[in-house]
Amino acid sequence: MNKETAIKLFEQKQVRTLWNENEEKWYFSVQDVVKILSESTDVKQYIKKMRSRNPELNTNWGTICTPLKMLAADGKMRKIQTSDTEGILRIIQSIPSKKAEPFKQWLAKVGAERINEIEDPELAFERAMETYLKKGYSKDWINQRLKSIEIRKELTDEWDEHGVKKGLEYAILTNEITKAWSGFTVKEYKSFKKLKKENLRDNMTNLELVFNMLAEASTTEISREKQPQNFNENIEVAKEGGKVANVARKQLEKSSGKKIVSNNNANSLKYSNNKKLDK
């Protein structure tokens, strides 16, 4: 069974999953998750009762759940109710079970952390530093990554001022910048590094982060100078910003004889860091 149709284990019990390449997200079998957490012997009936107890969940059920083909018990592919990570967590909140409590506590903790970070943004950087250290990244890489977050924030603030919408429009402009400096679209870049849902920047080498930062910082400065008035003008600015980093990348590659864009990912970076520590 491949990664796109993997069966994941939750406390040694199976949860069917499906990877959507276009959306770059995982979908999980609602029935499997609810069955494990509720410990119900009739999960279909349990879901009906759960929906009847929660009118809001019932009203939004069609939005939360997506019918997708997954492997059934008889070995055939059949359409079942699935949901992405956000939807599954929403469903879990409606399950009055001891097994669901850890998830609810985690959601409450995350919510509290986000509120605190809004009041004191420095906390977000401290939490990010702690998280990256636990994942095995080097301090040099983490400092670079945190700087890239700061530069990205300046760029998105600039986009907001010019009416760029979060979500699709952010993604389109990011794609243009990435393609202009690296030669890869975001999707191609992630495929090159054998990534799926993982964050691309979290899988960049120090030099890749440097050139990505240069591209985004250049886009910010060009935007401030040119003051784009519509989305098409923002696209042109994004391409210009990316080209600045592209020129610098090619010059360094010519001088060093080494390629900047690498297929190394987070696993490679952490392995390299661990080897240095061993020495």
C-alpha atoms as a printed R data frame, in Angstrom:
    type eleno elety resid chain resno       x      y       z
1   ATOM     1    CA   MET     A     1   0.000  0.000   0.000
2   ATOM     2    CA   ASN     A     2   1.513  3.370  -1.016
3   ATOM     3    CA   LYS     A     3   1.668  6.634   0.884
4   ATOM     4    CA   GLU     A     4  -1.376  8.019  -0.946
5   ATOM     5    CA   THR     A     5  -3.640  5.280   0.455
6   ATOM     6    CA   ALA     A     6  -1.803  4.512   3.691
7   ATOM     7    CA   ILE     A     7  -3.499  3.013   6.721
8   ATOM     8    CA   LYS     A     8  -2.293  4.744   9.870
9   ATOM     9    CA   LEU     A     9  -2.309  3.186  13.306
10  ATOM    10    CA   PHE     A    10  -3.957  4.933  16.225
11  ATOM    11    CA   GLU     A    11  -3.294  3.077  19.486
12  ATOM    12    CA   GLN     A    12  -2.701 -0.051  17.361
13  ATOM    13    CA   LYS     A    13  -6.023  0.416  15.562
14  ATOM    14    CA   GLN     A    14  -6.378  1.241  11.877
15  ATOM    15    CA   VAL     A    15  -7.444  4.583  10.465
16  ATOM    16    CA   ARG     A    16  -7.784  4.749   6.709
17  ATOM    17    CA   THR     A    17  -6.216  7.825   5.123
18  ATOM    18    CA   LEU     A    18  -5.887  9.327   1.676
19  ATOM    19    CA   TRP     A    19  -3.377 11.912   0.448
20  ATOM    20    CA   ASN     A    20  -4.793 14.548  -1.936
21  ATOM    21    CA   GLU     A    21  -1.900 15.644  -4.152
22  ATOM    22    CA   ASN     A    22  -3.616 18.771  -5.514
23  ATOM    23    CA   GLU     A    23  -4.764 20.068  -2.127
24  ATOM    24    CA   GLU     A    24  -1.633 18.782  -0.371
25  ATOM    25    CA   LYS     A    25  -3.561 17.463   2.607
26  ATOM    26    CA   TRP     A    26  -4.491 14.185   4.279
27  ATOM    27    CA   TYR     A    27  -8.063 12.931   4.522
28  ATOM    28    CA   PHE     A    28  -9.065 10.510   7.298
29  ATOM    29    CA   SER     A    29 -11.930  8.050   7.566
30  ATOM    30    CA   VAL     A    30 -14.462  9.695   9.889
31  ATOM    31    CA   GLN     A    31 -15.946  6.332  10.779
32  ATOM    32    CA   ASP     A    32 -12.562  4.877  11.795
33  ATOM    33    CA   VAL     A    33 -11.634  7.822  14.037
34  ATOM    34    CA   VAL     A    34 -15.041  7.994  15.705
35  ATOM    35    CA   LYS     A    35 -15.091  4.230  16.268
36  ATOM    36    CA   ILE     A    36 -11.713  4.281  18.026
37  ATOM    37    CA   LEU     A    37 -12.448  7.284  20.240
38  ATOM    38    CA   SER     A    38 -16.056  6.436  21.088
39  ATOM    39    CA   GLU     A    39 -15.469  2.678  21.392
40  ATOM    40    CA   SER     A    40 -18.950  2.255  19.929
41  ATOM    41    CA   THR     A    41 -20.079 -1.139  18.588
42  ATOM    42    CA   ASP     A    42 -22.387  0.604  16.092
43  ATOM    43    CA   VAL     A    43 -20.397  3.564  14.814
44  ATOM    44    CA   LYS     A    44 -22.934  4.593  12.138
45  ATOM    45    CA   GLN     A    45 -25.651  4.933  14.758
46  ATOM    46    CA   TYR     A    46 -23.237  6.729  17.071
47  ATOM    47    CA   ILE     A    47 -22.451  9.318  14.379
48  ATOM    48    CA   LYS     A    48 -26.184  9.905  13.818
49  ATOM    49    CA   LYS     A    49 -26.729 10.522  17.528
50  ATOM    50    CA   MET     A    50 -23.632 12.718  17.719
51  ATOM    51    CA   ARG     A    51 -24.959 14.889  14.897
52  ATOM    52    CA   SER     A    52 -28.430 15.105  16.465
53  ATOM    53    CA   ARG     A    53 -26.867 16.280  19.759
54  ATOM    54    CA   ASN     A    54 -24.911 19.007  17.998
55  ATOM    55    CA   PRO     A    55 -27.047 21.078  15.554
56  ATOM    56    CA   GLU     A    56 -24.075 23.185  14.460
57  ATOM    57    CA   LEU     A    57 -22.009 20.110  13.593
58  ATOM    58    CA   ASN     A    58 -25.001 18.597  11.785
59  ATOM    59    CA   THR     A    59 -25.590 21.772   9.758
60  ATOM    60    CA   ASN     A    60 -21.937 21.908   8.660
61  ATOM    61    CA   TRP     A    61 -21.516 18.164   8.166
62  ATOM    62    CA   GLY     A    62 -21.540 18.457   4.381
63  ATOM    63    CA   THR     A    63 -18.740 21.019   4.558
64  ATOM    64    CA   ILE     A    64 -16.704 19.127   7.151
65  ATOM    65    CA   CYS     A    65 -16.952 15.745   5.414
66  ATOM    66    CA   THR     A    66 -15.949 14.760   1.887
67  ATOM    67    CA   PRO     A    67 -16.985 11.422   0.316
68  ATOM    68    CA   LEU     A    68 -13.846  9.727  -1.030
69  ATOM    69    CA   LYS     A    69 -13.032  6.216  -2.177
70  ATOM    70    CA   MET     A    70 -11.117  4.171   0.382
71  ATOM    71    CA   LEU     A    71 -10.417  0.498   0.889
72  ATOM    72    CA   ALA     A    72 -13.413 -1.251   2.514
73  ATOM    73    CA   ALA     A    73 -13.401 -4.399   4.651
74  ATOM    74    CA   ASP     A    74 -14.298 -6.497   1.595
75  ATOM    75    CA   GLY     A    75 -11.132 -5.331  -0.172
76  ATOM    76    CA   LYS     A    76 -12.970 -3.059  -2.630
77  ATOM    77    CA   MET     A    77 -12.658  0.704  -3.039
78  ATOM    78    CA   ARG     A    78 -15.864  2.347  -1.835
79  ATOM    79    CA   LYS     A    79 -16.894  5.941  -1.146
80  ATOM    80    CA   ILE     A    80 -16.908  6.749   2.572
81  ATOM    81    CA   GLN     A    81 -17.139  9.909   4.687
82  ATOM    82    CA   THR     A    82 -13.712 11.482   5.172
83  ATOM    83    CA   SER     A    83 -12.411 14.726   6.626
84  ATOM    84    CA   ASP     A    84  -9.153 16.661   6.708
85  ATOM    85    CA   THR     A    85  -7.220 17.365   9.901
86  ATOM    86    CA   GLU     A    86  -9.229 20.474  10.787
87  ATOM    87    CA   GLY     A    87 -12.526 18.667  10.236
88  ATOM    88    CA   ILE     A    88 -11.478 15.618  12.240
89  ATOM    89    CA   LEU     A    89 -10.509 17.797  15.197
90  ATOM    90    CA   ARG     A    90 -13.905 19.527  14.940
91  ATOM    91    CA   ILE     A    91 -15.649 16.131  15.060
92  ATOM    92    CA   ILE     A    92 -13.516 14.961  17.988
93  ATOM    93    CA   GLN     A    93 -14.768 17.916  20.049
94  ATOM    94    CA   SER     A    94 -18.262 16.392  19.858
95  ATOM    95    CA   ILE     A    95 -17.238 12.969  21.210
96  ATOM    96    CA   PRO     A    96 -17.857 12.647  24.994
97  ATOM    97    CA   SER     A    97 -15.223 10.013  25.593
98  ATOM    98    CA   LYS     A    98 -12.151  9.628  27.804
99  ATOM    99    CA   LYS     A    99 -10.128  8.762  24.729
100 ATOM   100    CA   ALA     A   100 -11.144 12.046  23.102
101 ATOM   101    CA   GLU     A   101 -10.163 14.132  26.140
102 ATOM   102    CA   PRO     A   102  -6.408 14.337  25.316
103 ATOM   103    CA   PHE     A   103  -7.300 15.835  21.929
104 ATOM   104    CA   LYS     A   104  -9.675 18.341  23.518
105 ATOM   105    CA   GLN     A   105  -7.044 19.333  26.073
106 ATOM   106    CA   TRP     A   106  -4.500 19.753  23.303
107 ATOM   107    CA   LEU     A   107  -6.911 21.973  21.326
108 ATOM   108    CA   ALA     A   108  -7.536 24.088  24.437
109 ATOM   109    CA   LYS     A   109  -3.791 24.402  25.049
110 ATOM   110    CA   VAL     A   110  -3.107 25.412  21.441
111 ATOM   111    CA   GLY     A   111  -5.916 27.974  21.600
112 ATOM   112    CA   ALA     A   112  -4.516 29.498  24.796
113 ATOM   113    CA   GLU     A   113  -1.007 29.613  23.299
114 ATOM   114    CA   ARG     A   114  -2.278 31.444  20.222
115 ATOM   115    CA   ILE     A   115  -4.082 34.038  22.336
116 ATOM   116    CA   ASN     A   116  -0.926 34.624  24.398
117 ATOM   117    CA   GLU     A   117   1.151 34.952  21.222
118 ATOM   118    CA   ILE     A   118  -1.214 37.601  19.852
119 ATOM   119    CA   GLU     A   119  -0.727 39.602  23.049
120 ATOM   120    CA   ASP     A   120   3.054 38.998  23.053
121 ATOM   121    CA   PRO     A   121   4.415 38.023  19.567
122 ATOM   122    CA   GLU     A   122   7.848 37.264  21.047
123 ATOM   123    CA   LEU     A   123   6.321 34.144  22.617
124 ATOM   124    CA   ALA     A   124   5.692 32.735  19.129
125 ATOM   125    CA   PHE     A   125   9.411 32.924  18.328
126 ATOM   126    CA   GLU     A   126  10.328 31.317  21.652
127 ATOM   127    CA   ARG     A   127   7.880 28.487  21.025
128 ATOM   128    CA   ALA     A   128   9.191 28.029  17.486
129 ATOM   129    CA   MET     A   129  12.793 27.896  18.753
130 ATOM   130    CA   GLU     A   130  11.851 25.248  21.326
131 ATOM   131    CA   THR     A   131   9.926 23.197  18.756
132 ATOM   132    CA   TYR     A   132  12.742 23.217  16.192
133 ATOM   133    CA   LEU     A   133  15.319 22.251  18.838
134 ATOM   134    CA   LYS     A   134  13.171 19.292  19.870
135 ATOM   135    CA   LYS     A   135  12.975 18.236  16.216
136 ATOM   136    CA   GLY     A   136  16.768 18.110  16.008
137 ATOM   137    CA   TYR     A   137  17.618 21.203  13.950
138 ATOM   138    CA   SER     A   138  20.880 23.055  14.598
139 ATOM   139    CA   LYS     A   139  20.806 26.466  16.307
140 ATOM   140    CA   ASP     A   140  22.372 28.096  13.232
141 ATOM   141    CA   TRP     A   141  19.597 26.735  11.027
142 ATOM   142    CA   ILE     A   142  16.912 27.760  13.541
143 ATOM   143    CA   ASN     A   143  18.191 31.339  13.683
144 ATOM   144    CA   GLN     A   144  18.061 31.462   9.898
145 ATOM   145    CA   ARG     A   145  14.558 30.003   9.867
146 ATOM   146    CA   LEU     A   146  13.251 32.475  12.450
147 ATOM   147    CA   LYS     A   147  14.699 35.341  10.413
148 ATOM   148    CA   SER     A   148  12.886 33.991   7.365
149 ATOM   149    CA   ILE     A   149   9.614 34.114   9.330
150 ATOM   150    CA   GLU     A   150  10.235 37.787  10.140
151 ATOM   151    CA   ILE     A   151  10.940 38.617   6.496
152 ATOM   152    CA   ARG     A   152   7.885 36.653   5.358
153 ATOM   153    CA   LYS     A   153   5.732 38.638   7.811
154 ATOM   154    CA   GLU     A   154   6.987 41.922   6.345
155 ATOM   155    CA   LEU     A   155   6.057 40.676   2.879
156 ATOM   156    CA   THR     A   156   2.556 39.537   3.864
157 ATOM   157    CA   ASP     A   157   1.981 42.858   5.661
158 ATOM   158    CA   GLU     A   158   2.879 44.579   2.400
159 ATOM   159    CA   TRP     A   159   0.482 42.331   0.488
160 ATOM   160    CA   ASP     A   160  -2.285 43.080   2.966
161 ATOM   161    CA   GLU     A   161  -1.817 46.807   2.400
162 ATOM   162    CA   HIS     A   162  -2.332 46.272  -1.322
163 ATOM   163    CA   GLY     A   163  -5.455 44.167  -0.982
164 ATOM   164    CA   VAL     A   164  -3.922 40.738  -1.593
165 ATOM   165    CA   LYS     A   165  -6.200 38.088  -0.092
166 ATOM   166    CA   LYS     A   166  -4.926 35.387   2.221
167 ATOM   167    CA   GLY     A   167  -5.143 31.835   0.944
168 ATOM   168    CA   LEU     A   168  -5.190 31.412  -2.819
169 ATOM   169    CA   GLU     A   169  -3.725 34.819  -3.734
170 ATOM   170    CA   TYR     A   170  -0.947 34.473  -1.149
171 ATOM   171    CA   ALA     A   171  -0.209 31.020  -2.598
172 ATOM   172    CA   ILE     A   172  -0.114 32.286  -6.191
173 ATOM   173    CA   LEU     A   173   2.325 35.093  -5.362
174 ATOM   174    CA   THR     A   174   4.507 32.773  -3.253
175 ATOM   175    CA   ASN     A   175   4.580 30.363  -6.178
176 ATOM   176    CA   GLU     A   176   5.716 33.133  -8.551
177 ATOM   177    CA   ILE     A   177   8.509 34.217  -6.183
178 ATOM   178    CA   THR     A   178   9.689 30.638  -5.644
179 ATOM   179    CA   LYS     A   179   9.663 29.797  -9.341
180 ATOM   180    CA   ALA     A   180  11.494 33.009 -10.238
181 ATOM   181    CA   TRP     A   181  14.410 32.439  -7.853
182 ATOM   182    CA   SER     A   182  14.691 28.629  -7.786
183 ATOM   183    CA   GLY     A   183  13.341 27.526 -11.165
184 ATOM   184    CA   PHE     A   184  10.760 25.342  -9.368
185 ATOM   185    CA   THR     A   185   7.138 25.973  -8.514
186 ATOM   186    CA   VAL     A   186   6.352 25.263  -4.864
187 ATOM   187    CA   LYS     A   187   4.768 21.942  -5.829
188 ATOM   188    CA   GLU     A   188   7.765 20.949  -7.981
189 ATOM   189    CA   TYR     A   189  10.179 22.027  -5.236
190 ATOM   190    CA   LYS     A   190   8.365 19.901  -2.640
191 ATOM   191    CA   SER     A   191   8.293 16.947  -5.014
192 ATOM   192    CA   PHE     A   192  12.041 17.366  -5.614
193 ATOM   193    CA   LYS     A   193  12.581 17.114  -1.856
194 ATOM   194    CA   LYS     A   194  10.103 14.192  -1.573
195 ATOM   195    CA   LEU     A   195   7.718 16.204   0.604
196 ATOM   196    CA   LYS     A   196   3.951 16.114   0.944
197 ATOM   197    CA   LYS     A   197   2.239 18.084   3.714
198 ATOM   198    CA   GLU     A   198   5.549 19.242   5.222
199 ATOM   199    CA   ASN     A   199   6.455 22.931   5.161
200 ATOM   200    CA   LEU     A   200   8.913 23.643   2.326
201 ATOM   201    CA   ARG     A   201  10.960 26.172   4.300
202 ATOM   202    CA   ASP     A   202  11.370 23.683   7.160
203 ATOM   203    CA   ASN     A   203  13.108 21.447   4.634
204 ATOM   204    CA   MET     A   204  15.459 24.022   3.105
205 ATOM   205    CA   THR     A   205  19.192 24.173   3.685
206 ATOM   206    CA   ASN     A   206  20.730 27.335   5.145
207 ATOM   207    CA   LEU     A   207  21.591 28.616   1.675
208 ATOM   208    CA   GLU     A   208  18.158 27.870   0.280
209 ATOM   209    CA   LEU     A   209  16.648 29.849   3.152
210 ATOM   210    CA   VAL     A   210  19.029 32.736   2.418
211 ATOM   211    CA   PHE     A   211  18.000 32.969  -1.224
212 ATOM   212    CA   ASN     A   212  14.327 32.530  -0.418
213 ATOM   213    CA   MET     A   213  14.644 35.383   2.091
214 ATOM   214    CA   LEU     A   214  16.419 37.524  -0.502
215 ATOM   215    CA   ALA     A   215  13.600 36.876  -2.968
216 ATOM   216    CA   GLU     A   216  10.878 37.777  -0.462
217 ATOM   217    CA   ALA     A   217  12.733 40.811   0.940
218 ATOM   218    CA   SER     A   218  13.341 42.052  -2.621
219 ATOM   219    CA   THR     A   219   9.652 41.618  -3.437
220 ATOM   220    CA   THR     A   220   8.738 43.685  -0.369
221 ATOM   221    CA   GLU     A   221  11.110 46.508  -1.312
222 ATOM   222    CA   ILE     A   222   9.994 46.566  -4.972
223 ATOM   223    CA   SER     A   223   6.357 46.609  -3.868
224 ATOM   224    CA   ARG     A   224   6.987 49.561  -1.566
225 ATOM   225    CA   GLU     A   225   8.596 51.413  -4.450
226 ATOM   226    CA   LYS     A   226   6.134 50.516  -7.234
227 ATOM   227    CA   GLN     A   227   2.931 50.440  -5.153
228 ATOM   228    CA   PRO     A   228   1.047 47.800  -7.198
229 ATOM   229    CA   GLN     A   229  -2.636 48.656  -7.625
230 ATOM   230    CA   ASN     A   230  -4.099 45.263  -8.498
231 ATOM   231    CA   PHE     A   231  -3.359 41.555  -8.281
232 ATOM   232    CA   ASN     A   232  -1.758 41.325 -11.733
233 ATOM   233    CA   GLU     A   233   0.668 44.093 -10.784
234 ATOM   234    CA   ASN     A   234   1.469 42.214  -7.566
235 ATOM   235    CA   ILE     A   235   2.288 39.152  -9.674
236 ATOM   236    CA   GLU     A   236   4.765 41.166 -11.740
237 ATOM   237    CA   VAL     A   237   6.379 42.533  -8.568
238 ATOM   238    CA   ALA     A   238   6.656 38.982  -7.178
239 ATOM   239    CA   LYS     A   239   8.429 37.856 -10.353
240 ATOM   240    CA   GLU     A   240  10.843 40.801 -10.165
241 ATOM   241    CA   GLY     A   241  11.658 40.079  -6.521
242 ATOM   242    CA   GLY     A   242  12.313 36.437  -7.312
243 ATOM   243    CA   LYS     A   243  14.563 37.347 -10.248
244 ATOM   244    CA   VAL     A   244  16.827 39.384  -7.954
245 ATOM   245    CA   ALA     A   245  17.568 36.242  -5.945
246 ATOM   246    CA   ASN     A   246  17.808 34.171  -9.126
247 ATOM   247    CA   VAL     A   247  20.663 36.334 -10.438
248 ATOM   248    CA   ALA     A   248  22.490 36.076  -7.109
249 ATOM   249    CA   ARG     A   249  21.931 32.304  -6.963
250 ATOM   250    CA   LYS     A   250  23.346 31.735 -10.446
251 ATOM   251    CA   GLN     A   251  26.374 33.900  -9.666
252 ATOM   252    CA   LEU     A   252  27.152 31.918  -6.519
253 ATOM   253    CA   GLU     A   253  26.656 28.613  -8.324
254 ATOM   254    CA   LYS     A   254  29.072 29.774 -11.035
255 ATOM   255    CA   SER     A   255  31.677 30.871  -8.500
256 ATOM   256    CA   SER     A   256  31.353 27.865  -6.166
257 ATOM   257    CA   GLY     A   257  30.585 25.179  -8.718
258 ATOM   258    CA   LYS     A   258  27.796 23.886  -6.480
259 ATOM   259    CA   LYS     A   259  24.025 23.875  -6.927
260 ATOM   260    CA   ILE     A   260  22.036 25.870  -4.353
261 ATOM   261    CA   VAL     A   261  18.668 24.182  -4.806
262 ATOM   262    CA   SER     A   262  19.030 20.844  -3.068
263 ATOM   263    CA   ASN     A   263  16.930 17.708  -2.716
264 ATOM   264    CA   ASN     A   264  17.974 17.521   0.949
265 ATOM   265    CA   ASN     A   265  15.043 17.688   3.334
266 ATOM   266    CA   ALA     A   266  14.619 17.963   7.108
267 ATOM   267    CA   ASN     A   267  15.737 14.375   7.666
268 ATOM   268    CA   SER     A   268  18.990 15.065   5.807
269 ATOM   269    CA   LEU     A   269  19.542 18.315   7.694
270 ATOM   270    CA   LYS     A   270  19.023 16.682  11.098
271 ATOM   271    CA   TYR     A   271  21.191 13.693  10.159
272 ATOM   272    CA   SER     A   272  23.994 16.066   9.156
273 ATOM   273    CA   ASN     A   273  23.610 17.994  12.404
274 ATOM   274    CA   ASN     A   274  23.725 14.782  14.471
275 ATOM   275    CA   LYS     A   275  26.921 13.686  12.718
276 ATOM   276    CA   LYS     A   276  28.554 16.999  13.652
277 ATOM   277    CA   LEU     A   277  27.513 16.518  17.262
278 ATOM   278    CA   ASP     A   278  28.970 12.995  17.286
279 ATOM   279    CA   LYS     A   279  32.315 14.372  16.224
